[in-house]
Amino acid sequence: MSTPDPRLSINQGTLKYADLATALRATAEAGVQAIGLWREPVQEVGLATAARMLTDSGLRFSTHCRSGFFTMPEGPARRASIEDNRVAIEEAATLAAAGAAGSTAVLVIVAGGLPQGSRDLIGARERVRDAIGELAPDAAAAGVTLSIEPLHPMYASDRCVVSTLGQALDIAADFDPAVVGVTVDTFHIWWDPDVLASIERAGREGRIATYQVCDWKTPLPADVLLGRHYPGDGVIDFGPMTRAVMASGYDRDIEVELFNEDIWATAPLEAVRRTAAGFEVAVSPYLTE
């Protein structure tokens, strides 16, 4: 097998059932140079231990996933969510410092869906803006970028009321680009007729905090969260979006994040190798044009 693209990062969501040690080992053994971590496996071993493990792996740290989920009205649940986001900011800063040279302190923000019993989509989006406003000073102090991730509209009710890159950019516009950016994830935005213009805007405004790639294929599974596929296995044309991201000057790692039961059932090392192979064919050609 050829050497994996040096800009490829394996998001730990691709290795759902692997603990942190296994995920780090499989990623490094496959020759991939970077990894994005998830909060739950980090918390299982403790932040200090996770940071040491990351350092020992020699891998770059690309993102921390995920925080957000603060669309509920003011009250104890919202206060608890805001405080948990502050913990996540600290985690992202610590892990970025522990990663190899080139690591980035990026915390991916998934806004959250409609509160139970609510139909007020506009109000929920405004509460996202308000929450980002509360958290931005903490992120700035820690050197962390909050990366707002728009999710496909099919998730608006239960997972993320921010559905387009344009909406994410409108929220981010109130803040310093070094503190609040956006996640460009092909799975979620490939369908958007304004996607290329939105990527160009994101680049112009200096807000592309992370670029994530995976593929879309129908029929979707019963749990639509688990419908992600290896790059090249679906219908997404990665060329135009990747070219647009590269034209912005984006020079960070590119993550592959796969939620898919069949992939999760694959041995971690094989899943990483399969990811790298798909990335080489479907994405790499557009990184050096």
C-alpha positions in Angstrom: 0.0 0.0 0.0 1.3 3.5 -0.8 2.1 6.0 1.9 -1.0 7.9 3.1 -1.5 11.5 2.0 0.4 13.6 4.6 -2.6 15.8 5.1 -5.0 13.0 5.9 -6.3 12.9 9.5 -8.5 10.1 10.9 -11.3 11.5 13.0 -11.8 9.1 15.9 -15.5 8.8 15.0 -14.3 6.5 12.2 -13.1 4.1 14.9 -16.1 4.2 17.1 -15.5 1.1 19.1 -11.7 1.5 19.5 -10.4 3.0 22.8 -8.0 5.8 22.6 -4.9 3.7 22.8 -6.1 1.5 19.9 -7.2 4.5 17.8 -3.8 6.1 18.2 -1.9 2.9 17.5 -3.9 2.0 14.4 -3.6 5.5 12.9 0.1 5.7 13.4 0.7 2.1 12.3 -1.1 2.8 9.0 1.3 5.7 8.4 -1.4 8.4 8.9 0.1 11.5 10.5 -2.8 13.1 12.3 -5.9 12.3 14.3 -9.0 14.1 15.5 -10.2 13.0 18.9 -13.6 12.6 20.6 -14.3 13.8 24.1 -15.7 10.5 25.4 -12.6 8.4 24.8 -10.4 11.2 26.1 -12.5 11.4 29.3 -12.4 7.7 29.8 -8.6 7.8 30.4 -8.5 11.4 31.8 -7.2 14.5 30.0 -3.7 14.4 31.4 -3.3 10.8 30.4 -4.8 11.3 27.0 -2.4 14.2 26.3 0.6 12.0 27.2 -0.7 9.2 25.0 -1.1 11.6 22.1 2.4 13.0 22.6 3.8 9.5 22.7 2.0 8.6 19.5 3.8 11.3 17.5 0.5 12.2 15.8 -0.7 15.7 15.1 -4.0 16.7 16.7 -6.5 18.1 14.1 -9.8 18.7 16.0 -11.6 17.9 19.2 -15.2 16.5 18.7 -17.6 17.7 19.7 -19.3 20.3 21.8 -22.3 22.6 21.4 -25.8 21.3 22.0 -27.0 24.6 23.5 -30.3 25.4 21.8 -32.4 25.1 24.9 -34.0 28.1 26.6 -32.3 29.7 29.5 -32.3 27.5 32.6 -30.3 24.9 34.4 -29.8 22.6 31.3 -28.5 25.5 29.3 -26.1 26.6 32.1 -24.8 23.0 32.4 -24.3 22.9 28.6 -22.4 26.2 28.6 -20.1 25.0 31.4 -19.5 21.7 29.7 -18.5 23.6 26.6 -15.9 25.5 28.7 -14.5 22.1 29.8 -14.3 21.1 26.1 -12.4 24.3 25.3 -9.8 23.4 28.0 -9.6 19.8 26.6 -9.0 21.1 23.0 -6.2 23.5 24.2 -4.5 20.8 26.2 -4.6 18.2 23.4 -3.4 20.6 20.8 -0.4 21.5 22.9 0.3 17.7 23.3 0.2 16.9 19.6 3.0 16.9 17.2 4.1 20.1 15.4 1.3 21.4 13.2 -1.5 20.5 15.6 -4.5 22.8 15.7 -6.7 23.8 18.6 -10.1 23.4 16.9 -13.2 22.5 18.8 -16.0 21.3 16.6 -19.4 22.8 17.6 -22.7 21.0 16.7 -25.4 23.4 17.7 -28.1 21.0 18.8 -31.7 20.5 17.5 -35.0 22.0 18.4 -35.8 21.9 22.1 -38.5 19.3 23.1 -41.9 20.6 22.1 -40.6 23.6 20.2 -41.1 24.6 16.6 -39.1 27.8 16.9 -36.2 27.1 14.5 -35.3 30.8 14.2 -35.2 31.2 18.0 -33.1 28.1 18.4 -30.5 29.5 15.9 -30.4 32.8 17.8 -29.6 30.9 21.0 -26.7 29.3 19.2 -25.4 32.8 18.4 -25.8 33.8 22.1 -24.0 30.7 23.3 -21.1 31.3 21.0 -21.0 34.9 22.4 -20.7 33.5 25.9 -18.0 31.0 25.0 -15.9 33.2 22.6 -13.9 34.9 25.4 -13.0 31.6 26.9 -11.9 30.2 23.6 -9.8 33.3 22.8 -8.1 33.1 26.2 -7.3 29.4 25.6 -6.2 29.9 22.0 -9.0 27.6 20.7 -11.1 28.1 17.6 -14.8 27.2 17.9 -15.7 25.6 14.6 -19.4 25.8 13.9 -20.4 22.7 11.9 -23.5 22.9 9.7 -25.3 19.6 9.4 -27.5 18.3 6.6 -31.1 19.6 7.0 -32.4 16.1 7.9 -30.8 16.7 11.3 -32.3 20.1 12.0 -35.0 18.8 14.3 -32.9 16.6 16.6 -29.2 17.4 16.1 -28.3 20.7 14.5 -30.5 23.8 13.6 -27.6 25.2 11.6 -28.0 23.6 8.2 -25.9 25.5 5.6 -22.4 26.9 5.5 -24.0 30.3 4.9 -25.9 30.1 8.2 -22.8 29.0 10.1 -20.9 31.9 8.6 -23.6 34.4 9.5 -23.3 33.3 13.1 -19.5 33.4 13.0 -19.5 36.9 11.5 -19.9 38.6 14.8 -16.6 37.2 16.1 -12.9 37.2 15.4 -12.1 34.6 12.7 -9.3 33.2 14.9 -11.9 32.5 17.6 -15.0 31.4 15.7 -14.7 29.6 12.4 -16.6 26.9 10.5 -16.3 23.2 9.6 -16.6 22.4 5.9 -17.9 18.8 5.9 -18.7 17.4 2.4 -21.3 15.0 3.8 -23.4 17.8 5.1 -23.1 20.5 2.5 -22.5 18.8 -0.9 -26.2 19.2 -1.9 -26.3 23.0 -1.3 -26.5 25.0 -4.6 -24.6 27.8 -2.9 -21.8 25.6 -1.5 -19.0 26.8 -3.7 -19.8 30.5 -3.1 -20.1 29.8 0.6 -16.7 28.1 0.7 -15.2 31.1 -1.2 -16.8 33.4 1.4 -15.5 31.3 4.3 -12.0 31.4 2.8 -12.2 35.2 2.2 -13.3 35.7 5.8 -10.6 33.4 7.1 -13.0 31.1 8.8 -12.3 27.6 7.5 -11.2 26.0 10.7 -11.3 22.4 9.5 -12.1 20.5 6.3 -13.8 17.1 6.6 -14.6 14.6 3.8 -16.7 11.5 3.5 -19.1 10.2 1.0 -22.9 10.1 0.6 -24.8 7.1 -0.8 -28.4 6.1 -0.8 -30.5 4.4 0.4 -29.7 5.8 3.8 -29.8 3.4 6.8 -32.7 3.5 9.3 -30.5 5.6 11.5 -29.5 8.4 9.1 -26.6 9.4 11.4 -24.9 6.2 10.2 -25.0 6.9 6.5 -21.4 8.1 5.9 -19.1 6.2 3.5 -15.4 6.0 2.6 -14.4 8.8 0.1 -15.1 7.5 -3.4 -17.8 5.0 -2.4 -20.7 7.4 -3.0 -21.9 10.2 -5.2 -20.1 13.2 -4.0 -17.8 15.0 -6.4 -14.9 16.1 -4.1 -13.1 18.0 -6.8 -15.0 21.4 -6.8 -15.3 21.6 -3.1 -11.7 20.6 -2.4 -10.4 23.0 -5.1 -12.5 25.8 -3.4 -11.1 25.0 0.0 -7.5 24.8 -1.3 -8.0 28.1 -3.2 -8.8 29.7 0.2 -5.3 29.0 1.4 -6.4 26.3 3.8 -3.2 24.4 4.8 -4.3 22.2 7.7 -5.1 18.6 7.9 -8.2 17.1 6.2 -10.2 14.7 8.3 -12.3 11.7 7.4 -15.1 11.1 9.8 -17.2 8.0 9.2 -20.3 7.0 11.1 -21.2 3.6 9.6 -21.9 0.3 11.4 -20.1 -1.8 8.8 -17.0 0.4 9.1 -17.1 0.4 12.9 -17.2 -3.4 12.7 -14.0 -3.4 10.7 -10.7 -3.9 12.5 -9.3 -0.4 13.3 -6.1 -0.8 11.3 -8.0 -2.0 8.2 -10.5 0.8 8.6 -7.7 3.4 8.6 -6.0 1.8 5.6 -9.3 1.6 3.7 -9.9 5.3 4.6 -6.4 6.3 3.4 -6.9 4.4 0.1 -10.2 6.1 -0.6 -8.8 9.5 0.3 -5.9 9.0 -2.1 -8.2 8.3 -5.0 -11.1 10.7 -4.3 -9.4 13.7 -2.6 -5.6 13.8 -2.9 -5.6 14.6 -6.7 -7.2 18.0 -5.9 -4.7 19.0 -3.2 -1.8 19.5 -5.6 -3.4 20.9 -8.7 
